[in-house]
Amino acid sequence: MAIRRVYVIGTCDTKQAELSYACARIRALGAVPVLVDVSTHGTGAQTDVPPAEVAACHPEGAGAVLGKKDRGAAITAMADALTLWLLARDDIGAVLGLGGSGNTALVTQAMRALPVGVPKLMLSTVASGQVAQYVGATDLGMMPSVTDVAGLNTISRRVIANAAHAVAGMAMNPVPDGKGDLPGMGITMFGVTTDCVDHLRVALSGQIEPFVFHATGTGGAAMEKLAASGLLAGVLDVTATEIADHLVGGVMPCSADRYGVIARTGLPWVGSVGAVDMVNFNGSDTVPEHFRARNLLVHNPQITLMRTTPEENVKIAHFLTEQLNQCEGPVALFLPLNGVSAVDAPGQPFHDPAANDALFSAIRETFRPGPKRQLVELPLHINDPAFARAMAAELLRMLS
């Protein structure tokens, strides 16, 4: 088995001492460090991997990276090159990045491309603030540097050493890659579709290993990352509320590529339209002024829900079917004709038959059935146990 190395990545033109110190601490513990220099203007620093080697992996060659006057453009190009360079390694035990905001953006882009489970830690001056743009949907750790990464001192030595020891420990104690005895299944859930997911888990008990993701934008993205990493055998995509936020402007949106990983992997997909009756905002005072007259429901002091309109539901339907129609693997879209969430039922605040009819009609008009692609309509509410049992049966049929 190849030796698993710890890749220590930073800009040696300004952080040579700190990077070398991290490597020394890793080496002292018995791990094998590899110092990667991603300086965009090149250096004569003593390093294991010089900038030119990384830059050469850019699709347009090293000239697209090195020597640029525009620092932002150079960092962006080096990030692209580092991503490709790092993905080509087959001996990664862990990755450690050190630096300020520029290097954090550069290194974390490459880290995010690595599979879930590969240890990755970024020691950064910006780690104590908003880090969603750096972490994304991965298991990337962010560690505040406390002092600036600008020279070694009593504090920085301790903090850098702790980070170095952490990645060395992860590299030297890898978790076995073995998969579980049951196929792993990604399941999307929201509070208003919890009953459906609970019924699914009962119906599939002993037949799948469920991985439940809260459909909060990052939850759906995390599930997609696992699917792309080959860690899922299929998806039970019960909840699609992230689409509504993406199209209408809520705070928990998916990306424009929400179902792209299903098309690219061909994984079995059984899904529904759970919670598309709502757009999510933070506290009620954060709801945009032009939405204040809409049907709003205060879920808790931090979350306010807004009922989607017929017109918005048509857009949601088109987004969903356009992406599912590109899938060549087995796909089954289930429509719960009696309601799409716990608050979309007779007597509930978001019960709106006209909005649901617009959703279902648009799906019928645009969904393209095929040998492996089917649309299933059931006169049930999404949280009805029978609805979950039907989805479970179809998933088992696909897996068999």
N, C-alpha and C positions, 0 to 999 in steps of 0.2 A: 504494500500500500504506500502511495506517495506521501511524503512528509507534508503535513498541513502547515502552511506558513501564515504568519501574521503580517498583513500588508499595512504599513504605516504610511499614510498619504498626506502630503502637505507641500507648501511652497518653500523650498530650501533657500531661496534668495532672501527671505525674511525670517524664517522659522527653523533654520538649520540646527541651532543648539537644542531647541525643544524637541524636535523630531528625533535627533540623535539620542537624546536622553531617554525618550520613550523606547527606542530600539534597545538601548542598553539595559533598561529595566526588563524588557521582554526576554532578552537573551539571558539575563541573570537567572530567570526562572526556568530556563531550559527549553523555551520555545524558540522558533526561528523567525526573526523579523526580516522584512524586506522593505527598505526605504524607497518610496516612490516620490519623485520630485515632479510636481505639476506646475512649476513656475512658468509663466507664459512668456517670459523674455529669456529663458535659458539661464543656466548658472554653471559655474565651474565647480560646484559643490561636490563633495564626495558622497555618492549615493549609489544605491543598487540599481535603480531604474531612472535614467535621465529623462528630462522633459521631451527630448526629441523622439525617444522610443515610444512614449505614450502618444505624442502628437501625430506620429506616423500612422496611427490607427484611425485618424479622422478620415471620413469618406473622400475628402478633397486633398488629403495629404497634409504633411506637417506645415506646409506654407500657409494653410488656412488657420493655423493656431498660433504659431510663434512669430514674434516680432510685430504684432499688430499695435498700432498706436491707441486704438480704442480698447481700454482695459475691459469694459463690459463685454465687448464682442470677443475678446481673447479668452475670457473666462468661460463664456458660453461655448466656444469652440473646443476648449480644453475639456470641458465637462462631457461633451459628446465623444471626444476621443477617449477619455478615461473610461467612460461607460463601456465602449467596445473593447478596450484593452482588458478591463477587469472581467468582463463576461467570457473572455477567451482563456482565463486562468482555470486550471483544473486542480489546484492545490491550495485553495483558500481555506484556512482554518478560522480566520477572523479578519476583519478590516477595522482599522482605527484611523480616523481623520482628526487633525488638529488645525485650528485656525480661527480667523475672524469671519466676517459675514461673506466675503467673496469666496474663500476656500470652503466655507460651509455649504454654500450653494453648489459649488463645483463638485465636491466629494459626495455629498448626499444624493445628487442626481445619479451617480454611478452606483451608490449603495442601494438605492431604491430598485434598481434593475436586477439586483441579485435575488435569488429565491428566498422565500420565507424560511427561517431556520438557520441561515448562514449568519453567524454573529457579526454585528456591525455597530460600532459606537463612534459617535462624533463628539469630540471635546471642543466646545465652541464658546465664543464670547456672546453669542446670541441665543444660547440654549435655554435661558431662563424666561424668555418672552414667548411670543406666539410662534410655535414651531411646526404647525400643520403643513406648511409649504415644504418643509425639509423632510418630514417623516412620511407624509402621504399615507398609504395603506400598508406600510411594511412594519416589521419588527425592529426598526432602527432605533437605537438608544441615543438620546441627546444628553450630554453631561456639561453643565456650566463650568467654564474655566475659572470663574471667580475673578481673578486678575486677568488682564489682557494677556494674550499669548504673544508676549513681547519681551523675551528674556527670561532667564531662570532666576528664581528667588525662593525664599523659604516656602512661600505658599504655592507657587506654581510647580515646584518640584514635587510637593506632596500630591497635588491634584493630578498632575500628569502621570506620576507613578501609580496612583490608584487606577487611572484609566488603562495604563499599560498592563498592570497586573490583572485587571478584569478581562481584557481581551486575550491575554496569554492563558488565563485559566479556562476560558471558553474554548480556545483552540486546542488545548491539551486534554480537554475532557469533553469530546464531542458526544452529542446525543445520537444513538443509533438511528439509522435511516429507516429501519424496518417499519412497514405499514401495519395497521391494526388488522385484526381478523375480519372485521366488517368493512364494507365500502363506506368511505367518508362522504357525507352528503351536506352540501351547503344549503342552509334554510334561512330565508329572510323573514324577519318578524318586526312588527310594530305593536304598541300596546293594544291597538284596536283589532289586531289579527292574532293576538296571543292564543286565543281559544283554538283557532284553526291549527296553529303550529303544535299546540299541546296534543290535539287529537291525532295529528300526523305522527308525532313521536310515539304515541301509544300504538297506533296502527302498524308502525314500522319497527317496533321494539324487537331487538334481537336480530334484525335484518340489515340495519344500517348503523353507522356511527354518526349521529347528528352533530353538525357544527352550526349553531344558530348565530345569526348576525342581525344586530339591530339596524334597521334600514334608515340610517341617519346620514347618508351620503358617504361618510367614511366606512360605515359598516358594509355597504354594498361594494365599495371599492376593495375592502379587505377580502371579501369573498371572491371577487374577481382575481385578486392577486394569488390566492390559494389555488384557484382553478388554473390559472396560467402556470403556476409552479408545479402542476401535476399532483397536487395533494387532495384533490376531490375526484370522486367517481361520478358525480352528477350534481344537479342543483334542483332544489325545490324552492323556486322563486315566488313565494306566496305574495310578497308585499312589494308594490311598485310605487309607493308614495314619493320616492326620490325623483321620479320622472316629473311629477307635478311641481315639485320645488325647482327643478331644472328649467322647466318651461315658463313658469309663472313668476319665479323670483323668490322662492322660499329660502330658508337657511340650511336645509339639509339636501342639497341637490346631488344628483348623480352627474357623471360626465356625459358628454355627447356620445361616448362609446360604451354606454352602460351594458349592452348585451354583446359587444364585440368579441369578448373572450369566448362566449358560447359558439359563435360562428367560427372562430379560429381553431378551437379545440375539438369541436364536434361532440362535446360532452352531452349526455342525456339531460334534457331540460324539461321540467314540468313546472308550470308557473300559473300565476293568476294576476288579478288587478287589485290586490288588496290595498286599501287605504289611498286609492287615487281620488277619493272624495275630499281630500284635504291638502292644503298647502301649509307648511309649518313656518311660524315666525317665533321670535323670542318673546319677551314680555309684551303685554298688550300695547304698551306705549311705543313699541318698535314697529308695529304694523304700519306700512306706508300710508300716507294720508289718503291716497286715491282708493285704498281698500277699506277704509274705516266704516263705510256704509254696508259692507258685505256681511254675510252670515258668518259671524265669528264665534268661536268657542274657546274659552280660557281653560286649557287643559291643566295647567298649574301656573304658579307665578312666573315661571321661566319660559313657558311654551304656550303660544296661542295658535289655534287652528282656524283656517279659513276654508269654507266649503267651495269646491270647484264648480264652475258654471258649465252648462252644456257645451259652450264654445271651447272652453279649456279642455273638457273631456274629449272632444274630437281631436284636438292637438295631441293629447296624451295617447289616444288610440293610434294615431298615425305614427308617432315616435316609436311605439311598441311594435307595431306590425312591420314597419319598414326594417327594423333590425332583425326581428324574428324571421322574416322572409328570406334573409341572407344565410340562415343556418341550414347546413346540410346534414347535421346530426339529428337524432330523434328529438322532436319538439312537440309538446302538448300544452296548449293554452286553455285553461279552464275559466269559464265565465260564471260567476255566482249571480244569477239573475235577480235574486231577492235581496241583494245588498252586498257592498264591498268592504264594510267595516262595522265595528260594534256600534258606531254612532250613525250608521246608515241603515236604519230599519224603521218600520212604522212606529211613530211616537218618539223617535230619537231626533236630535237637533239637525243632523245632516241628511235626513231622509229626503231625497229629491229624485223621484222617478224620472223626471224629464232629463236631468243630467245623466243618470245612468243609461237611459234609453239612447241618448246621444253617443255615449261611450260604446255601448254594445253594437249599435248600428254601424258606427264607423269602423269598428273592428271587423264585423262581418263583411263589410264592403272592401276592406283592404288586405285582410289576412289571406295568404295564398296557401291553401292546403296542398299537400304533396304526399308521396309515399311514406315519408317519415315526419310529416308536419300535419298536425290535426288541431282543430278547434272543437272544444267540448263545452256545450252549454247545459247548465243544470238549473232547474227551478228551485234553488236552494240559496240560503245565506252563506257567506264565506265562512262563518264560524259554526255552521251546522256540522255535526260529526260525520254525516253522510258525505258532505263535500270533501272533507279531508280523506275519508276512506277511498273515495273515487280517485283522488290524486295519488294516494299511496299505491293503489292497485295498478295504476298506469305506470308509475315509476318502477315498480317491481317487474312489470311486463318488459319495460325497456332494458332493465338490468339483466333479465334472464336471456 
